[in-house]
């Protein structure tokens, strides 16, 4: 009996707002694979129906890019009610470690500049965590859902690198990032949190990820060269590319 494989662009979960496919983007001689990579936001309200849908969709791994302070009961819910493998790798470091008067002032006064600098810092200053993320992705069997809090910044950087690695056009990488605001603005918690600092933090303007791609091209040529530079083996890069296309 053949099992129907579901394919979505925006995954219809009850407990998350911004879980989306990296599949379906044009590349040389084809498209990126469906049911292999999902990008997402917080899973703190994930339901048993959501977990069932993810497993039926082919997802076998959850990669949480947040720091310890951001994680709640979702880990227990996932482990107690599904066969999904959960892994946490803090990409930017714990939020409390990054707090300072200068950073808080920049977030409030110039959130756009803050986000652009944070994205560049992810490539230049978080190489150890970035290497761990991609080595983990390489060894995962089956589909993987990687996520952070809003599914915009940490998740956006990883998504951009994956799509670039697959050979997706920069305009499509930017478009994939740009739609984020459309989904996260429907989450009342995100809107309330943004009010504490600046509403600009929830925007996903093209120039934010566009600057990251320019930095990547100028300093490393492309994502594959970047990953080699930070110590990801050619074998693991090849495994990831096979999953992507």
C-alpha positions in Angstrom: 0.0 0.0 0.0 1.4 3.4 -1.0 1.6 6.0 1.6 0.6 9.5 0.4 3.5 11.9 1.1 2.1 15.3 2.2 3.7 18.4 0.8 3.1 21.9 2.2 4.8 25.3 1.9 3.5 26.6 5.3 3.0 23.6 7.6 -0.5 23.8 9.2 0.3 23.2 12.9 -2.0 24.1 15.8 0.8 25.2 18.2 3.2 27.1 15.9 2.9 30.0 13.5 5.9 29.9 11.3 6.9 26.4 10.3 7.7 26.3 6.6 9.4 24.2 3.9 12.8 24.6 2.3 11.6 22.4 -0.5 10.4 23.5 -3.9 13.0 26.1 -4.8 14.5 26.0 -8.3 18.0 24.8 -8.7 20.1 23.4 -11.5 18.3 20.4 -12.9 15.5 20.3 -10.4 14.2 21.7 -7.1 15.1 21.5 -3.4 13.6 18.4 -1.7 10.3 18.5 0.1 9.9 16.7 3.5 13.6 17.0 4.4 14.1 20.5 6.0 11.5 22.5 7.9 12.3 25.9 9.4 10.2 27.0 12.4 9.4 29.1 15.4 8.9 28.1 19.0 7.2 24.8 19.7 6.2 25.6 23.2 2.5 25.2 22.4 2.9 22.1 20.1 0.1 19.6 20.3 -0.1 15.9 20.0 -1.8 16.4 16.6 1.1 18.5 15.5 3.6 15.9 16.6 1.6 13.2 14.6 1.5 15.4 11.5 5.3 16.1 11.7 6.0 12.4 12.0 3.7 11.6 9.1 5.4 14.3 7.1 8.7 12.5 7.4 10.3 14.6 10.2 12.4 12.6 12.6 14.6 15.2 14.2 14.0 18.5 16.1 17.0 20.9 16.3 16.4 23.7 18.8 18.7 26.7 18.2 17.8 28.5 21.4 19.6 29.0 24.6 18.6 27.3 27.9 16.7 30.3 29.3 14.3 30.2 26.3 13.3 26.6 26.6 10.2 25.5 28.4 8.0 22.4 28.6 8.1 21.6 24.9 11.1 19.3 25.3 9.2 17.0 27.7 6.1 17.2 25.4 8.1 16.1 22.4 10.0 13.3 24.2 6.9 12.0 26.0 4.5 12.0 23.0 6.6 11.3 19.9 9.4 9.4 18.3 11.2 12.6 17.3 14.8 13.0 18.3 15.4 16.3 20.1 18.7 18.2 20.1 19.6 21.6 21.4 22.5 23.7 20.1 22.5 27.3 21.2 23.6 29.2 18.1 23.9 32.7 19.6 24.6 31.7 23.2 22.1 32.2 26.0 20.2 35.4 25.9 21.2 36.5 29.4 24.9 36.3 28.4 24.3 38.7 25.5 22.5 41.3 27.6 24.3 44.6 28.1 23.3 48.2 28.2 24.9 48.8 24.8 23.0 45.9 23.1 19.7 46.9 24.8 20.2 50.5 23.7 20.8 49.4 20.1 17.8 47.1 20.1 15.6 50.0 21.2 17.1 52.8 19.1 18.1 51.0 15.9 16.7 47.4 15.6 17.6 47.3 11.9 21.3 47.9 12.5 21.2 45.4 15.5 19.7 42.6 13.3 22.2 43.2 10.5 25.1 43.1 12.9 23.8 40.0 14.7 23.4 38.1 11.4 27.0 38.9 10.4 28.2 37.9 13.9 26.5 34.5 13.5 28.9 33.8 10.7 32.0 35.5 12.1 31.8 34.9 15.8 29.6 31.7 16.3 31.7 29.4 14.1 32.0 26.7 16.8 28.2 26.5 17.2 27.7 26.8 13.5 30.0 23.8 12.9 28.1 21.8 15.5 24.8 22.6 13.9 25.8 21.5 10.4 27.6 18.4 11.6 24.5 17.4 13.5 22.3 18.0 10.4 24.7 15.8 8.4 24.3 12.8 10.7 20.5 13.1 11.1 18.4 10.3 9.5 15.1 11.5 8.0 13.6 15.0 7.9 14.6 17.7 10.3 12.8 20.7 11.8 15.1 23.4 13.0 13.8 26.3 14.9 14.3 29.2 17.4 11.8 31.5 19.1 10.3 33.4 16.1 11.8 31.4 13.3 13.4 34.5 11.9 16.9 35.3 13.0 18.9 32.2 14.1 16.6 30.0 11.9 16.9 32.6 9.1 20.6 32.4 9.0 20.7 28.6 8.9 18.0 28.6 6.2 20.0 31.0 4.1 23.1 28.9 4.3 21.2 25.7 3.5 19.5 27.2 0.5 22.8 28.7 -0.8 24.4 25.3 -0.3 21.7 23.8 -2.5 22.3 26.4 -5.2 19.1 28.4 -4.7 19.1 31.9 -6.3 19.7 34.8 -3.9 16.4 36.3 -4.7 14.6 33.1 -3.6 16.7 33.0 -0.4 15.7 36.5 0.4 12.0 35.8 -0.4 12.1 32.7 1.9 13.3 35.0 4.7 11.0 37.9 3.8 7.7 36.1 4.3 8.6 35.4 8.0 7.0 38.7 9.2 3.7 37.7 7.6 3.4 34.7 9.8 5.0 35.7 13.1 2.8 38.9 13.3 -0.1 36.6 13.8 1.4 35.4 17.1 0.1 37.6 19.9 3.1 36.6 22.1 5.5 37.9 19.5 3.7 41.2 19.2 3.7 41.6 23.0 7.4 40.8 23.3 8.2 43.2 20.6 6.5 46.0 22.5 9.1 45.6 25.3 11.9 46.6 22.9 10.9 47.7 19.4 8.4 46.5 16.8 11.2 46.6 14.3 12.6 43.4 15.7 9.8 41.3 14.1 10.3 42.7 10.6 12.1 40.5 8.1 13.2 43.1 5.6 15.1 42.0 2.4 18.2 44.0 3.4 18.6 42.1 6.6 19.3 38.7 5.0 20.6 40.5 1.9 23.5 41.9 3.9 24.3 38.5 5.2 24.5 37.1 1.7 26.8 39.9 0.6 29.1 39.3 3.5 29.1 35.5 2.8 30.0 36.1 -0.9 32.6 38.7 -0.2 34.4 36.7 2.5 33.8 33.1 1.6 32.3 33.1 -1.9 29.5 30.8 -0.9 28.1 28.6 1.9 30.0 25.5 0.9 33.3 27.4 1.2 32.2 28.9 4.5 31.4 25.5 6.0 34.7 24.1 4.9 36.4 27.1 6.4 34.8 26.5 9.8 35.8 22.8 9.8 32.8 21.0 8.4 34.2 18.1 6.4 33.5 17.7 2.7 31.9 14.4 3.5 29.3 16.0 5.8 28.8 18.9 3.3 28.0 16.2 0.7 25.6 14.5 3.0 23.7 17.7 3.6 23.6 18.5 -0.1 22.1 15.1 -0.8 19.4 15.8 1.7 18.7 19.2 0.1 18.3 18.2 -3.6 
